[in-house]
């Protein structure tokens, strides 16, 4: 156990300050204060990057915190990702052993003179009240500790990695939740229910004697008997400990840790609900969209999607916020991108993360499954996995398509190309051999790895061709167009039977063949029909995992099976999107049956956004908002009413402005209320009527309710 060191510098000023900026970074995660006031609103800075290749720094305006005379600057360094116990192996010092600080203060005085203060041997250091702080373990804070002994510091030259400015939004405090219930479990545990599963921490106020200890334990769910359940946390202790100073009312919240939780078990005091609040923490991205409809269960699904995004978009796109993992799995990040972009502006968030993907990509072009690659020293781990490594191509192209900025393609093109070349280098006879995770956690029949590999190889190659076309790399376009034809020819020869039957014959095999464009036109409708038949014979239940699920409803609705897609969406028995909703979920689960029908809980993540990728279908098909060209310069509005919905309200802030697509059913009519932003053109598909081309403005259209018409016939 290591305490968090505090670095201190006294700055004496005798002149009026016009401007003052602090540029700062650390090995570890830092919190800075000037004259006992916290600097900035960002948390977990400098953020997690591939520290051996790039370390971010932040810049703060601190003019208003300075005063004439002596000013005390203090910086506390937490373990963080840099040197804390982190990763599934629970190893310390993953990037280095030193807790160190690099900072520079630039001051401009009213008389025109300047002063620069840097982190040098004039600073001092000491042990502060944070006895220990660990991302997985939690924080121990002794309020009775006053740093009385200060020591010198040792200047080091260990910031050899490229220093880069932060480009993504910082992690900040967000929503605050009061307890909805304080209760005793059957085991006598004192538990607070905050009503929402989230990522963050608890702030509380307390009174007591010196040395009294308050312990907070965090959990996502209660077990079948209603007791506090932490069996899914693996090695994460997720425990915060506060030791009282004993001088009246005291308050506490952690500094360098966060937890995934809805429930908190409290020991050491009698809980007064008014004294405890839960604080959500996530990257401060701007909201971009909204979706609601007449079905409360689907609205709760949308709520759950948003909260799994919030809980896992904490500096990087993590898989889960609660257990000893919280890693940037590439597969999860790529399947969820389009859904994420409808809910928040994620351009800078993902752009920052792609810089680390590029930095950690191996010399042979293979892409680690986790970015930043905490396991970079382990040679035995799988590298170059279909659906995971393809984040190298899928996300850059998706950013370009959504935001219309080709700079991302320029920045990532060599990475995209290296990934496709890597697959080609390990292929045999035009086939990508088995290696990967497959359709992770699919509840149905397994889809073979080679089949999945071939589909994603083709898809990444097509996206590379697309990027090369945008950037004018004609030679590459010609080269990879030829390669793509070879990939698809091999696919048809080895994995397709006559009449559009795939080998294997699974929902995911048809979904990938259709959505990743593996089939000639002559087989598309036949394969779509087989997919629809598999869904129907499975009693309108999905059988897909992490790779098949995001495309499932699109594969059906694009080929005329909108009603089947809605039947899947509305299904509320396992496995389905609404089953967790029915079971009381407030976030998306990692497994379709994380809580079984008999209320038995499984040791899995209850806050895992991957299956929330269905949100993309809610916006693009149910509401009908889609891009016809990069950056939504050309817009498609094509809602597909169905599933018993009587109204839908949706909006999206694209780069050009706000798009609105609202519709309601009025007997045999579909009434559409549409808004199109300036500088764009839109094609409006009015149900049962001819398409309409419009520009900027607000419009109302009246279409035909096909379901009513069908009943009349």
N, C-alpha and C positions, 0 to 999 in steps of 0.2 A: 504494500500500500504506500503510495507516494502522495505527499501533500502538494497543493498547487502553489508554486512560488509566486511571490509578489515582487515586481521590480518598481523602484521608486526613483524619481528625479525631482529636485526642487529647482524651480525656475523663478528667478527674481527679475521683476520688470519695474522700471521707474519711468516709463514713457507710455503715452497713449497708443493703443494698438488699433491699426486700421484693418488688418486682416491677419488671420492665423490659421494654418492648415496642418493637420496631422496625417502623415502617410505612415501606414503601419501594417505589419504582418508578423507571423510567429511560426515557430515549430510547436505545434499544439493549437489550441484555440484560445483566443484572448478576450479579455474584457478590460477596457481602459476607463479610468475616471480622472477628472481634473477638478481639484478642490472638492473632493468627495461626491461629485456629480458624474453619473455615468455618461460616457461619450457615445453618442449615436443610439440608434434603436435597433441595430443589427445584432443578431445572435449567431453563435458558432462560427464566427469569423476567425481566420480568413476563408473558411469553407474547405470542402474536401476536393482536392485535385490530385493528380499524379505527382506527388510532392517531389519525387526525384527528377522530374522533368519540368514542372511549372508550379509556382506558388503565387497565389493571388495576394494583392495588397489592396487596402481600402484607404480612402481619403476622406477626412472629416473637417468641417469648418468648426473650429473651437474658439473663435474670437470672443464670443459672448461669455465664455466660461473663464476667461482670464480676468485678473484683477491686478491693480498696482500692488507692488510688494511681492511677498513670497507666494508662489503657486506650487501646489504639490500634484504631480502627475504620477498615478499608479497604474500598473498593468499587471493583471493576474493571468497566469497561463494554465489552462486546463489540459488534461491528457489528450482528449479528442481522438481523432482518427490517426493522428501522426504517431503517437507513442503509447496510447492506451491499449488495453486488452480489447482487441477488435477482430472480427472475422470469426468464422465457424470454428477455427482452431484455437481461439481465445489466446492468441499470442500477443505479447506486448512488443513495443518498439518496432512496429512494422515498417516504419520509414526512418526511424532514428531514435536515439536515447535522450538527446538533449531537449530540455524545455528552454527555448530561447526566443529573443525578441529582436526585431529589426524595426526601427522607426525613425522618423525625421519630422521635425517641426519647423515650419517656415513662417516667420513673423515679419510683417511690414508695419513700421511705426509711423505715426502721424508726421514726424519730421522727415520722412523719406528714407530713413535708415532701415536696415534689415538685420535679422539675426536668425541663425540656423542652429537648431539643437538636434543632435543625433544620439543614437544608442551607443554609448562608448563607456570607457572605464570610470566615468564620473557618476554613473548610476550606482545604486545599492540594491540589495535583494534581501528577502527574508521570508519566513514561513507565515502564511496567513491563516485565516479561520477555516478555509476549505481543507479539511483533513484529507479528503479524497474525493475525486469526482471522475466518474467513468461512464461512458455512454451506455453500456449495458447494465452496469452495476447500480448506478445511481450516485447520489452525493451525500457526503457526511460533512456537516457544517457545525463547528463549535463556536457559538457566538461569544463564549467567554475568552476566546483567544485574542489578545492584542499583540500585534507585532512590535516587540520591544527591542529585539536584537536585529540589527541590520548589518549586512556583510557586503563586501565588495563583489563585483561581477567580473567575469572573465570574458574579454572580447574573443569572439570566434569568427572563423571564416567558413561557415557551413551552409550559407545560403547560395550555393553554387548553381542551383536550378534557376531557370529563367524566371525572373519576377514579371508578372503580368497583372494589369489592372483588372479588377472585378468587372464583369460585363452583365452578370445576371442579377436579378432582384435579390436582396438580402433576406434572410430568415427574420421574421418579426413576430411579435405577439399579435394574435388575431382575436377571434371570438373568445368571450369569457362566459363560463357556465356556472350557475349556482346549483347546489345539490337539488335533485328532484325528490330524493328520499335518503334518509339516514336510518339504518336498521341493524338488528342483530341477526346473524345467521344461526342455523341449527347448531353450529359448533361454538356459538357465542362470540363470533368475530364482529367487531364494530366496523360497519361498511357504509361508505357513501356511494350512492348511485348518481352520476352526473347526467344520465340520460342519453349521452352521445359518446360513441367510441371515437377517439381522436388521438392525435399526436401532440404532446405538450407536457405540462407539469401542473402541480397544484400549488397555489399560493394560499398561505394560511396565517392567521393571527392567534397568539396564544399567550397566556400568563402562567408563571410558575416560579419555582425556586432555582437557584443556580445549579446547573448539572442535571436538571430534569431532561429527559430525552423523549422526543416525539419521533415515531417511526411511521412512514407511509409506504405501503406496498401497493403495487398497481396491477390491475388485471382487466382483461377485455370482457370476460363472461363469468357467470356463475355456473357451477356444475348442476347436474340433474337434481340434486337435493337442495339447491339454492345456496351452496357454500362458495366461498371465494376460491377461484380456480386459476392457478398459475402453471399448470402442467404443459402449456404450450410455449412457455418462455425459453425453453432449452436452458442455456447457461446464464441467462440474463436475470440478475437478482432484482432489478427494477425497484430498488428500495432507496428512499431518501430518509436521512436521519438528521434531526436538528437537536442540538444540545443547547439548552437555554442559558442565557447570560444571567437572567433573574433580576431584571431592573424594570418591572412594569410590563406593559404590553409589547410583545415582540412579533415581528412578522418575518416570513421566510418564503423564498422560492429558489429552486436550483439555479445554477449558472451555466454548467457545462454538460448537462445531460438532458435527455427527454425520454418520455415513456409513451407507449401505446396503451390506452386504457379508457375504460368507461367507469370502472369501479375502483375504489381506493379503500384499503383496509388501514385503519388508524389505531396505533397503540401508543399509550403514554399520556393520553388526555381524553376527557369526555367531549365528543364532537358537538359543537354548536354550529348548525348549518350556516349561520350568518358569517362565520369566521373562515369558511373554506370556499375557494373558487377554483375551477379548472380553467387553465389558459391554453388555448390552441396555438401551436407554433407551426408556421410553414412559410415558404418563400412568398414574398409580397408581390405576386403577379397580379396584373389587372384582370378583373372579371371580363369575360368576352361574350357570354351567351346566357340564355335562360330558356327553360323548357318546362311546360306544365300541360296537363290534359285532364280530361274528365274522369280518369281512372285513378283513384287515390293510391292504389298499389304501385302503379307505374310512376306516380309522382314520388313515392317513397324510394323506388329504385333509382330515380334520378338524384334524389337527395343522397342516397348511399354512394352513388358514383362520385358525386362532388366531394363527399367527405373522405372517401378513400384517396382521391386525388390530393386533397389538402393534407391528409395525414402522411402521404408518401412523397410529396414534392417539397422536401426539406433539403435544400441546396442541391441535391441530386435526385433523380427518380428512383427511389428505393422500392423494394418489393414489399416490405412490411415495416412497421414502426415499433414493434413490441418485443420480439425475441432477439436472441443473439445472432442476428443476421443484418438486416437493414442495409442491404447491398444494392448496387446499381445493376441489376440483372438486365442484360440487353434485350432479351426476348420480351420481358414485361414492358420495357420502355417503348419498344417499337409497336407492339400491338395496340397500345393505348394512345398513341400520339394523336390521331384524328379526334378521338373523343376528348382528350385533354384540351385540344385547341379550340373546340366549341365552347368549353367552359371557362378557360382562362387564356390570356395571351402568353403562350409558352415559348415564343420565339427565342428570347435571350436565355431562358432557362435551359432549353435543349441545346442551343448553340454552344454554351459553356461546356455542357457535358460532352458534346461531340469533340471538343478540343482534347478532352482527356481520352476519348476513344481513339482518336488519331495518335495521341502520344503513346498510348499503351499497345497499339497494334504492333504485332510482331514483324520482324524484318521480312518474313515469308508471306506477309499479308493476312495471316490468320488473326481473328479478332477474339480477345478474351470474352468469356461469357458474363463477366462482371467488370463494370467500369465505374470508378477507377479500379484497377486490377490489384486488389489487396493480396492476391495469391500469385503475384508475378514471379516469385522465386520457386514455385512448385511446378516442375516441368511435366508432371504426370497428369495434371488436370486437363480436361477436354478443351481444346482450342479449335475454333472454326466449326461451330455447330449451326445447322440449318435452323432458321427462324430466330436465332439469337445473334450470330455474327452478321446476319442480314440487316441488323440495325444500322450498319455502316452505309448501306445504300437506301434503305427505306426511309429513315428519318431525314437525311438531307433533302431527298426529293420531296418528302411531305412538307418540310418547312418551306421549300421553294413554292410548292403548289398552293399552300395555304396563305403565305405572306407575300409571294410575288417578288422576292428578293434573290437574284441569282448569285449574290455574294456567297451564300452558303454552299452553292455548288462549286464555286471557285475554290473555296477553302477546303472542301472535303473531297474534291474530285479524285485526287491521287489515292486517298484512303478507299474510296468506292472502287476504284480500278484495282487496287492491290487486293481487295477482298475477292473480287470476281476472278482475278488471276490466280489467287490461292486455290479457290475451288477447282479451277481448271487443272492446276498442277497436281491435285490429289485425286482427280477423276481417272477412271479406267474405262476405255472403250466408250467414251461419251456418257458415262454414268458416274454419279457421285456416290461413292461407297458409303455404307452405313456408319454413322458416327453422330451421336447427338442425344437429345432428350425426347425427341418425337413430339407427339401431341400431348403435352404434359398434363397429367391428371384428368385425362378424358375418361368419362364413366362408361363409355361403350367399347366396342371392339377396337383393338389396337390397329393403328395405321402404320404400315411399315416405314422404317426410317429411310430406306432408299427412295421410296415414292415421295416422301416429304422433301428429301434433299433435292431431288430433281426439280420439283416445283419451285422451290426457293432459289435454286441456282438460276433457273430461267428468269424468275422475277427480278433478281438482283441484276442480271445481265440486261434485261429490258430497261431498268431504271438507269443503269450506266449509259445505255444508248440514249435515253431521254436527256440525261445531263450533258452528254457529249454533243447532242444536237443543239441544245440551248447555248452551249459555250463555243460552238463552231469547230469542234474537234472532229473534222470529217473523216480523217483516217481511222480514228478509233471507232467512229460510228459504223463504218464499213466492216472493220475487223470483228466487232462484237455482234453485229447483225448476222454475220456468217456463223459465229459461235452459237448464237441463240437458235438458229435454225437447226444446228446439229443437236443441241440439247433437247429441243422439242421433238425432233425426229426419233431420237433414242427413247424418249418418254413414250411416244405413241407405240413404238415397237415392243417395249418391255412391260408397259403398265396399263395398256388399254386393250380391251377386247372389242369385237364388232358390236355395233348398236350402242356404243357409248358406255359400256360397263368398265369400271375401273378394277384394277387388281392392286390392293384389296378393295373389297366392296363395303366401304364405310362412309358414314356421313362426311367425315373430314376429307377423305380422298376425293369425293365429288366436289366439295366446297373449294378445296385448293386447286383442283383441275380447272374449275370454272372461274374462280376469282383471280387466279394468277395466270390466266390466259394460256393454258396449255393445250387447248382443244381447237381443232378446225371448226368452222361454222357448222359443218354438217353433223357434228357430234354434240354441240352445245345443248340443244333442247332435249336431246335424248338423255344426256347425262343429268340435266336438271330434273327431268322427270324421274329418274332413278333416285336422285337425292330426295325428292318430295315423297316418293314411295317409302323410302327408308324411314323418314320422319313419321309418316302415317302409320307404318307397321310398328313403330316404337311408341305407339299411343300418344303421338304429338309431344314427344320428349326429345330433347337434344341428346347427342352422344359424343359431343366434341369437347376438346380440351383447350389449352392456351393458344394453340395455333389455328385450330378450326373455328372456334367460337366467334372471333371478331368478324369473320366473313360469312357466317352461316345465313343470317337473315338476308343479307345482300344477295347471296347466291340464289335464294328463293325468289325474292321480290323482283329482281332484274329479269327473271325468266317467267314471270306471270303468276307466280305462286304467292301472291301477297297475303291471301287469307291463311295459308299455311304458316307463313312467317308470323302473322298476328297470333295464330293459335299457339305457336311456340312462345311468343312473348308473354301471352296471358296465362300460360301454364303455371300452376302454383304448387305442383307436387314434384318431388325430386326425380331427376335433376332439372332445374329450371331457374330462371332469373328471379321469379317471384316466390320461390320456395323460401329462400332466406328472409325475404320481406315478411312472409307469413309467420316465420319463426321469430320475428322481432329484431332482425338485423338493422343496424343503423349505418353500416358500411358494407362493402363487398367482401365476401369470403374467398379464401384461397381454394377451398374445396366446396363443391356444390352441396354436400351434406355435412358441413362442419359441425352442425348440431343435427343429430338424427331425429326422425319423427318422434321417438320415445324420449326426447330431450337429452340423450346422452351426448356429451361434448367430446370432440376429438382434439388431439394435440396438434392444431394447425393454426394458421393465421386467420384472424377475423377482420383483417383490414388489408386487403390485397386487391389492387385495382384491376387486374388483368381481365377478369370476366365482365368488368364494367365497360369494356370496349363496345358493348351493345349500345352505349349512348350515342355513338356515331350514327347508328341506324335511326335512332329517335329523331335526331336533327335532320339528317339527309333524306329520310324516307317518310317518316310519320309527319314531320313538319314540312319537309320538302325543300330545305335550304341546301344548295350545293353550288360548287364552283364549276363553271364551264371553261375557265382559263385561269392561269396562275394569279393569285392575289385577288380573286373575285372581281376582276375587271369585267368579266362576263358572268352573269349569275343565272342559275337555274332555280326556279321555284316550281316544285312538282310534288305536292303532298299526295300521299296515298291513304285516303281515309279507309278505315276498317277496324276490325277488332272490337267493335262495340263502342268505340270512342265517339262522343257527341261534339267534342270541341278540343282544339289544340291551340296553345299560344306559345310562340317561340320567337326569339330574336337572336341575332348574332352581329357583333361588331367586327366586321371585316376591315382590312386595311383602308378601304374607301369610305367606310362609315357604317351606319346601322341598317341591317336588314331585318325586316319583320315578316313573319309568315304565320298568320292566325287563320284558323278555319273553324266553322261550326256546321253542324247538320241541322237543317230545318226541313223536316219531312223528306221530300224527294229532292231537296236542293242541298248543295254544298256552297256556303257563303265564305268567300276568301277575302281577307283584309291584308293587303301587302304594302310594304314600304321598301323602296329601292333607293340607295344613296346616290349622291352626285358623282359624276365621272364614271358611271357604270351603265351597262345595258343588261337587261334581263329577259329571259324567255319564261313566260308564265304558262304552265300546263294546267288548264282549267278542266277538271274532270268532265268528260263527256262533251267537251266543246273543242273548238280549234285553238291552237296555241296563239299566244299574244306576245308581241315584242314591245317592250316599254323601256323608257329611260328613268331618270330620277323622278320620284314622286310617291304619292300615296294612292292606292287603287283598291277598288272593291270589284270582285268578280263573282258571278253566280254560275255554279256548275251543277252537274247531275249526280245525285247520290246513287251510285251504281247498285248498292245493296238493296235499296228500296225498289229500284227498277227490276232487279232480278226477282224479287219476291212477287212483284206485280205480274211478271211474265209467267 
